[in-house]
Amino acid sequence: NNYHWYLKQEMRFARTFVSFFAWDAEIAHRLHVITADGSLFCYEFHWTTNQSGGTRQTNLCEVAVIDGARLLLTPFKRRVVPPPMAAQTIQLPAPVNQIAFGSLGMLALLSD
């Protein structure tokens, strides 16, 4: 982890707040959340590494690391920079919850 903690996921609950949360005792990576209005949410977290394909000459085989509202990008066809460093940092208006790479570029899903 190079002595750096990354914010990987942010959950927002509109018009209410969290009154209780706990990790499941039997199912690994499952989080139970109860909000003040009595709603129950169950989340399962799994580690996935996504990168651009790098199969074409124009594709730079980029890897993105989520760190709150910052995306740390490194094009591995041009340079190898280990986290927590990156070749480029993009500051976004809200925390990033997910990144997807496709033939047309990269898509970031924000928490808001």
LINLIN-V304497 format. One record per residue. RES is the residue in one small letter. OMEGA is omega in degrees with one decimal (* if undefined). D_FIRST is the distance of its C-alpha to the first C-alpha in Angstrom with 2 decimals. Layout:
BEGIN
RES;OMEGA;D_FIRST, RES;OMEGA;D_FIRST
END
This chain:
BEGIN
n;177.8;0.00, n;177.2;3.81, y;178.2;5.40, h;177.6;5.91, w;-178.8;7.15, y;170.5;8.97, l;-174.8;12.54, k;-175.3;13.17, q;174.0;16.68, e;178.5;19.56, m;178.9;22.82, r;179.7;26.02, f;-176.6;29.25, a;174.0;32.34, r;177.2;35.16, t;177.0;33.63, f;-178.3;30.80, v;177.4;28.77, s;179.1;30.73, f;171.0;28.72, f;179.7;25.57, a;173.2;24.36, w;179.5;22.32, d;-178.2;24.78, a;-175.5;25.71, e;-177.3;26.70, i;-178.4;24.70, a;175.4;20.94, h;178.1;18.99, r;-179.9;22.24, l;176.2;22.58, h;-179.8;26.11, v;173.9;27.07, i;-179.4;30.59, t;-176.7;31.81, a;179.0;34.72, d;175.8;37.13, g;179.0;36.55, s;178.0;34.54, l;177.1;32.14, f;174.9;29.09, c;-179.8;26.99, y;172.9;23.69, e;-177.3;21.80, f;177.7;18.20, h;-179.4;17.06, w;177.1;14.13, t;175.0;15.69, t;178.2;14.87, n;175.6;17.73, q;175.0;18.90, s;-170.5;22.33, g;-178.9;24.55, g;-176.9;25.17, t;178.3;28.46, r;-179.4;30.73, q;-177.7;31.16, t;178.8;30.60, n;-172.6;27.32, l;-179.2;24.41, c;-176.8;21.90, e;173.5;19.63, v;179.0;16.20, a;176.1;15.36, v;179.6;12.17, i;174.7;13.32, d;-177.2;12.58, g;179.6;15.68, a;178.2;18.68, r;171.2;16.96, l;178.0;16.48, l;-174.2;14.56, l;174.5;16.72, t;174.5;16.87, p;-171.9;20.06, f;173.3;19.23, k;-178.3;22.98, r;-178.8;23.17, r;177.8;20.02, v;-179.3;16.64, v;-176.7;14.07, p;173.8;10.36, p;13.5;8.03, p;175.9;7.94, m;178.2;11.46, a;177.8;14.07, a;-177.8;17.72, q;176.6;18.96, t;177.1;18.16, i;177.1;20.51, q;-179.3;21.23, l;-175.1;22.84, p;-180.0;25.20, a;177.6;23.28, p;-178.7;19.86, v;177.6;19.15, n;-177.3;19.17, q;177.1;19.51, i;174.8;19.89, a;176.6;22.49, f;177.8;23.70, g;-177.3;27.40, s;-179.1;30.22, l;179.0;30.88, g;-174.3;27.39, m;178.7;24.53, l;178.8;24.93, a;175.6;22.81, l;-177.8;23.69, l;-175.5;23.45, s;179.8;23.51, d;*;26.99
END
